[in-house]
């Protein structure tokens, strides 16, 4: 049975379209996959600052707080390494990903662990994984300059070695009930093929 890591990032809990769609997928697929859930906002993952950066570096002289951060980072990376597929919920907040998802990315992008630098440039160390990104938006942004999420996530996932990335969109969710329902149903259909 394949292992799927589900990464949620909405701050809206059950009021979130991305969380609702992901939870529906989990309910429908729980007997088909081994599913691990990671909600990046509960408990909160620390924001990257000098202390967190110190915890993620090669330094072995860590404070108690930094040791806990390093352990969390190790656990997040292990969740990815054990998964065959990542299903990432990435709602659009002010044209980009939620801070909570960025915090997760900052803790899993570790030099010497998930990527390394070579004379030919950076090489991702997480290989053989597929990522499906569900992105929900109030407006219509797909294939527009305002869609920063798609390029950003494709780049950062590729940087750590995950190059098989597919996007599922639910857009126009603030543009009226008919558009929202059509988009949500389209996303449900696309997710059912994961």
LUMGU-617523 format. One record per residue (C-alpha): residue number from 1; residue in one letter; y, z, x. Coordinates in nm, 3 decimals, padded with zeros to 5 digits. Example, Ala and Ser with C-alpha at 12.3 -4.5 7.8 and 13.67 -1.06 7.14 Angstrom:
BEGIN
(node 1,A,(-00.450,00.780,01.230)),
(node 2,S,(-00.106,00.714,01.367)),
//
This chain:
BEGIN
(node 1,X,(00.000,00.000,00.000)),
(node 2,X,(00.342,-00.096,00.139)),
(node 3,X,(00.604,00.165,00.221)),
(node 4,X,(00.953,00.125,00.079)),
(node 5,X,(01.253,00.329,00.189)),
(node 6,X,(01.514,00.346,-00.087)),
(node 7,X,(01.863,00.431,00.038)),
(node 8,X,(02.113,00.533,-00.232)),
(node 9,X,(02.482,00.564,-00.151)),
(node 10,X,(02.679,00.603,-00.473)),
(node 11,X,(02.893,00.912,-00.523)),
(node 12,X,(02.861,00.872,-00.902)),
(node 13,X,(02.503,00.991,-00.940)),
(node 14,X,(02.346,00.881,-01.268)),
(node 15,X,(02.678,00.724,-01.378)),
(node 16,X,(02.637,00.465,-01.104)),
(node 17,X,(02.517,00.113,-01.183)),
(node 18,X,(02.349,00.085,-00.843)),
(node 19,X,(02.170,00.418,-00.884)),
(node 20,X,(02.062,00.326,-01.238)),
(node 21,X,(01.918,-00.007,-01.121)),
(node 22,X,(01.745,00.153,-00.824)),
(node 23,X,(01.599,00.433,-01.038)),
(node 24,X,(01.466,00.177,-01.286)),
(node 25,X,(01.304,-00.010,-00.999)),
(node 26,X,(01.149,00.310,-00.862)),
(node 27,X,(01.009,00.399,-01.205)),
(node 28,X,(00.858,00.054,-01.251)),
(node 29,X,(00.713,00.033,-00.899)),
(node 30,X,(00.606,00.389,-00.821)),
(node 31,X,(00.237,00.299,-00.856)),
(node 32,X,(00.270,-00.017,-00.644)),
(node 33,X,(00.444,00.122,-00.335)),
(node 34,X,(00.474,00.440,-00.132)),
(node 35,X,(00.841,00.512,-00.197)),
(node 36,X,(01.064,00.739,00.011)),
(node 37,X,(01.408,00.811,-00.132)),
(node 38,X,(01.715,00.892,00.076)),
(node 39,X,(02.035,00.977,-00.111)),
(node 40,X,(02.309,00.957,00.150)),
(node 41,X,(02.548,01.168,-00.057)),
(node 42,X,(02.310,01.452,-00.142)),
(node 43,X,(02.289,01.624,00.096)),
(node 44,X,(02.586,01.467,00.266)),
(node 45,X,(02.533,01.304,00.603)),
(node 46,X,(02.802,01.409,00.852)),
(node 47,X,(03.094,01.179,00.928)),
(node 48,X,(03.099,01.032,01.277)),
(node 49,X,(03.333,01.235,01.496)),
(node 50,X,(03.328,01.350,01.858)),
(node 51,X,(03.078,01.627,01.778)),
(node 52,X,(02.839,01.390,01.600)),
(node 53,X,(02.881,01.127,01.874)),
(node 54,X,(02.788,01.393,02.128)),
(node 55,X,(02.476,01.477,01.931)),
(node 56,X,(02.366,01.113,01.926)),
(node 57,X,(02.421,01.047,02.295)),
(node 58,X,(02.188,01.098,02.587)),
(node 59,X,(02.323,01.450,02.644)),
(node 60,X,(02.047,01.710,02.628)),
(node 61,X,(02.288,02.007,02.641)),
(node 62,X,(02.346,02.025,02.265)),
(node 63,X,(02.499,02.299,02.055)),
(node 64,X,(02.292,02.431,01.764)),
(node 65,X,(02.496,02.215,01.527)),
(node 66,X,(02.447,01.906,01.742)),
(node 67,X,(02.073,01.971,01.766)),
(node 68,X,(02.056,01.972,01.385)),
(node 69,X,(02.250,01.644,01.373)),
(node 70,X,(02.017,01.487,01.631)),
(node 71,X,(01.718,01.604,01.428)),
(node 72,X,(01.866,01.449,01.111)),
(node 73,X,(01.926,01.123,01.297)),
(node 74,X,(01.567,01.127,01.426)),
(node 75,X,(01.440,01.185,01.071)),
(node 76,X,(01.651,00.900,00.929)),
(node 77,X,(01.523,00.665,01.198)),
(node 78,X,(01.162,00.773,01.139)),
(node 79,X,(01.204,00.691,00.768)),
(node 80,X,(01.307,00.337,00.864)),
(node 81,X,(01.029,00.299,01.121)),
(node 82,X,(00.767,00.403,00.864)),
(node 83,X,(00.894,00.161,00.600)),
(node 84,X,(00.789,-00.199,00.554)),
(node 85,X,(01.091,-00.268,00.332)),
(node 86,X,(01.429,-00.102,00.292)),
(node 87,X,(01.594,-00.117,-00.051)),
(node 88,X,(01.959,-00.027,00.004)),
(node 89,X,(02.206,00.040,-00.277)),
(node 90,X,(02.553,-00.063,-00.159)),
(node 91,X,(02.815,-00.045,-00.432)),
(node 92,X,(03.153,-00.190,-00.341)),
(node 93,X,(03.424,00.073,-00.300)),
(node 94,X,(03.764,-00.072,-00.208)),
(node 95,X,(03.598,-00.387,-00.072)),
(node 96,X,(03.348,-00.214,00.156)),
(node 97,X,(03.046,00.016,00.152)),
(node 98,X,(03.071,00.382,00.050)),
(node 99,X,(03.152,00.626,00.327)),
(node 100,X,(02.814,00.787,00.267)),
(node 101,X,(02.631,00.464,00.354)),
(node 102,X,(02.849,00.417,00.663)),
(node 103,X,(02.758,00.772,00.770)),
(node 104,X,(02.387,00.682,00.739)),
(node 105,X,(02.444,00.369,00.948)),
(node 106,X,(02.627,00.571,01.214)),
(node 107,X,(02.329,00.806,01.246)),
(node 108,X,(02.065,00.533,01.263)),
(node 109,X,(02.247,00.303,01.510)),
(node 110,X,(02.154,00.478,01.836)),
(node 111,X,(02.162,00.321,02.178)),
(node 112,X,(01.821,00.335,02.343)),
(node 113,X,(01.654,00.427,02.014)),
(node 114,X,(01.729,00.156,01.757)),
(node 115,X,(01.905,-00.091,01.988)),
(node 116,X,(01.955,-00.147,02.358)),
(node 117,X,(02.192,-00.347,02.573)),
(node 118,X,(02.051,-00.608,02.807)),
(node 119,X,(02.204,-00.868,03.039)),
(node 120,X,(02.168,-01.113,02.749)),
(node 121,X,(02.343,-00.877,02.505)),
(node 122,X,(02.228,-00.621,02.249)),
(node 123,X,(01.868,-00.622,02.126)),
(node 124,X,(01.754,-00.446,01.807)),
(node 125,X,(01.451,-00.222,01.845)),
(node 126,X,(01.350,-00.196,01.478)),
(node 127,X,(01.140,-00.502,01.413)),
(node 128,X,(00.918,-00.637,01.139)),
(node 129,X,(01.117,-00.487,00.853)),
(node 130,X,(01.273,-00.649,00.548)),
(node 131,X,(01.588,-00.519,00.383)),
(node 132,X,(01.693,-00.585,00.025)),
(node 133,X,(02.052,-00.484,-00.045)),
(node 134,X,(02.159,-00.424,-00.404)),
(node 135,X,(02.535,-00.449,-00.423)),
(node 136,X,(02.727,-00.368,-00.740)),
(node 137,X,(03.091,-00.457,-00.791)),
(node 138,X,(03.354,-00.426,-01.062)),
(node 139,X,(03.488,-00.776,-00.993)),
(node 140,X,(03.348,-01.107,-00.872)),
(node 141,X,(03.332,-01.123,-00.491)),
(node 142,X,(03.015,-01.310,-00.389)),
(node 143,X,(03.092,-01.590,-00.143)),
(node 144,X,(03.460,-01.490,-00.138)),
(node 145,X,(03.666,-01.354,00.155)),
(node 146,X,(03.675,-01.021,-00.033)),
(node 147,X,(03.298,-00.980,00.012)),
(node 148,X,(03.304,-00.777,00.331)),
(node 149,X,(02.982,-00.593,00.244)),
(node 150,X,(02.745,-00.887,00.286)),
(node 151,X,(02.860,-00.982,00.636)),
(node 152,X,(02.890,-00.621,00.750)),
(node 153,X,(02.542,-00.516,00.638)),
(node 154,X,(02.377,-00.836,00.763)),
(node 155,X,(02.543,-00.774,01.103)),
(node 156,X,(02.468,-00.403,01.136)),
(node 157,X,(02.109,-00.436,01.014)),
(node 158,X,(02.055,-00.729,01.250)),
(node 159,X,(02.204,-00.525,01.534)),
(node 160,X,(01.920,-00.272,01.501)),
(node 161,X,(01.661,-00.549,01.461)),
(node 162,X,(01.634,-00.598,01.084)),
(node 163,X,(01.709,-00.967,01.044)),
(node 164,X,(01.519,-01.040,00.721)),
(node 165,X,(01.794,-00.935,00.478)),
(node 166,X,(01.821,-01.037,00.112)),
(node 167,X,(02.109,-00.953,-00.123)),
(node 168,X,(02.091,-00.882,-00.496)),
(node 169,X,(02.425,-00.885,-00.677)),
(node 170,X,(02.550,-00.724,-00.998)),
(node 171,X,(02.913,-00.829,-01.022)),
(node 172,X,(03.189,-00.823,-01.281)),
(node 173,X,(03.077,-00.484,-01.410)),
(node 174,X,(03.436,-00.396,-01.503)),
(node 175,X,(03.504,-00.733,-01.666)),
(node 176,X,(03.367,-00.665,-02.012)),
(node 177,X,(03.036,-00.565,-02.166)),
(node 178,X,(02.892,-00.916,-02.198)),
(node 179,X,(02.946,-01.002,-01.831)),
(node 180,X,(02.827,-00.660,-01.718)),
(node 181,X,(02.506,-00.676,-01.923)),
(node 182,X,(02.428,-01.029,-01.807)),
(node 183,X,(02.485,-00.931,-01.442)),
(node 184,X,(02.278,-00.612,-01.470)),
(node 185,X,(01.991,-00.804,-01.627)),
(node 186,X,(02.012,-01.069,-01.357)),
(node 187,X,(01.994,-00.796,-01.092)),
(node 188,X,(01.696,-00.633,-01.268)),
(node 189,X,(01.511,-00.964,-01.259)),
(node 190,X,(01.589,-01.016,-00.890)),
(node 191,X,(01.479,-00.661,-00.806)),
(node 192,X,(01.152,-00.710,-00.993)),
(node 193,X,(01.062,-00.972,-00.731)),
(node 194,X,(01.096,-00.727,-00.440)),
//
